[in-house]
Amino acid sequence: MTTTPAPGTLAWFEVATDDPDAAEKFYGSLFGWIFQAFGPAASGGMDYRNITASGADTPMGGIANTGGQMPNHGVFYILVDDVEATCANAEQLGGSVVAKFLEPAPGAPKFAYLRDPAGNRFGVFTPPAA
């Protein structure tokens, strides 16, 4: 049994909010989720908190502090083998690319935000190299 999601599967979600403390309190109380500062947040940088379900071994999502720079939202991410190729395929199929992040910070995944033909936003990502 593998613990790494297969390409094409729902593999992460994110709650983006201007009040991460309130989101943490809400989701923690509702579902028993556990939160931990991640990456730069752990050393005073961007406020990003990994979410782990009670009893789980690995995080399944995160809370991102928008700082009021974008609307609050939730988004799901699909794991893919190649972010750039997936963006090109999405456009050929009538979708659009909202933003691409192909050279992220060290240890962060390559990812992009896309819209399907109906306008629904979602993300795709490739995990960082081990």
C-alpha positions as CSV (number, residue, x, y, z in Angstrom):
1,M,0.0,0.0,0.0
2,T,1.4,3.4,-1.0
3,T,0.9,6.6,1.0
4,T,1.7,8.9,-2.0
5,P,-1.4,9.8,-4.0
6,A,-1.5,8.8,-7.6
7,P,-1.4,11.4,-10.4
8,G,-4.9,12.6,-11.2
9,T,-6.2,12.2,-7.7
10,L,-7.4,14.8,-5.3
11,A,-4.4,15.2,-3.0
12,W,-4.6,18.5,-1.1
13,F,-7.0,21.3,-0.2
14,E,-6.5,24.8,1.0
15,V,-8.6,27.3,3.0
16,A,-7.5,30.8,2.2
17,T,-8.7,33.4,4.7
18,D,-8.0,36.8,6.2
19,D,-8.6,35.3,9.7
20,P,-6.7,32.0,9.9
21,D,-7.1,31.9,13.7
22,A,-10.9,31.8,13.3
23,A,-10.7,29.2,10.6
24,E,-8.4,27.1,12.7
25,K,-10.8,27.3,15.6
26,F,-13.8,26.5,13.5
27,Y,-12.4,23.5,11.6
28,G,-10.5,22.2,14.6
29,S,-13.6,22.2,16.7
30,L,-15.8,20.8,13.9
31,F,-13.5,18.0,12.7
32,G,-10.8,17.6,15.3
33,W,-8.1,18.7,12.8
34,I,-4.6,19.5,14.1
35,F,-2.7,22.6,12.7
36,Q,1.0,23.2,12.5
37,A,2.9,26.2,11.0
38,F,4.7,25.2,7.8
39,G,7.9,26.3,6.2
40,P,8.5,30.1,6.4
41,A,5.6,30.4,8.8
42,A,7.5,28.3,11.3
43,S,10.3,30.9,11.2
44,G,8.2,34.0,11.1
45,G,7.5,34.2,7.3
46,M,4.2,33.6,5.5
47,D,1.4,32.4,7.7
48,Y,0.6,28.9,6.3
49,R,-0.6,26.1,8.5
50,N,-0.7,22.4,7.5
51,I,-3.8,20.5,8.5
52,T,-3.7,16.9,9.7
53,A,-6.7,14.9,10.6
54,S,-6.7,13.5,14.1
55,G,-5.0,10.1,14.0
56,A,-3.5,10.7,10.5
57,D,0.3,10.5,9.8
58,T,0.5,13.2,7.2
59,P,-1.1,16.6,6.4
60,M,-4.0,16.7,4.0
61,G,-4.4,20.4,3.5
62,G,-3.6,23.8,4.7
63,I,-4.8,27.2,5.8
64,A,-3.2,30.2,4.1
65,N,-3.4,33.7,5.5
66,T,-4.4,36.0,2.6
67,G,-3.7,39.1,4.6
68,G,-6.8,40.6,3.0
69,Q,-5.1,40.6,-0.4
70,M,-7.7,38.3,-2.1
71,P,-11.2,37.0,-1.3
72,N,-11.6,34.2,1.2
73,H,-12.0,30.9,-0.6
74,G,-11.4,27.2,-0.5
75,V,-9.7,25.3,-3.3
76,F,-8.9,21.7,-4.0
77,Y,-5.6,20.4,-5.7
78,I,-5.1,17.5,-8.0
79,L,-1.7,15.9,-8.1
80,V,-0.2,15.8,-11.7
81,D,3.0,14.6,-13.2
82,D,3.7,17.8,-15.1
83,V,2.1,21.2,-14.1
84,E,3.0,22.9,-17.4
85,A,1.7,20.1,-19.6
86,T,-1.5,20.0,-17.5
87,C,-2.0,23.7,-18.0
88,A,-1.6,23.3,-21.8
89,N,-4.1,20.4,-21.8
90,A,-6.6,22.4,-19.7
91,E,-6.5,25.3,-22.2
92,Q,-6.9,22.9,-25.2
93,L,-10.0,21.5,-23.4
94,G,-11.6,24.9,-23.0
95,G,-10.3,25.8,-19.5
96,S,-8.0,28.6,-18.6
97,V,-4.8,29.2,-16.5
98,V,-5.3,31.7,-13.7
99,A,-1.7,31.6,-12.5
100,K,1.4,29.4,-12.6
101,F,4.1,29.0,-10.0
102,L,6.7,26.8,-11.7
103,E,9.7,28.1,-9.7
104,P,8.5,28.0,-6.1
105,A,10.5,28.5,-3.0
106,P,12.8,25.6,-2.1
107,G,10.8,22.6,-0.8
108,A,7.6,24.0,-2.1
109,P,5.7,22.2,-4.9
110,K,5.2,23.5,-8.5
111,F,1.6,24.5,-8.9
112,A,-1.0,26.4,-10.9
113,Y,-4.5,27.7,-10.5
114,L,-6.9,26.7,-13.3
115,R,-10.5,27.3,-14.3
116,D,-12.7,24.7,-15.9
117,P,-14.9,25.8,-18.8
118,A,-17.8,26.5,-16.4
119,G,-15.5,28.9,-14.4
120,N,-14.8,26.7,-11.4
121,R,-11.3,27.3,-9.9
122,F,-9.1,24.5,-8.8
123,G,-5.3,23.8,-8.4
124,V,-2.8,21.3,-9.8
125,F,0.6,20.5,-8.3
126,T,3.6,18.4,-8.6
127,P,5.4,17.6,-5.3
128,P,8.9,18.9,-4.8
129,A,11.7,16.6,-5.6
130,A,12.8,14.4,-2.7
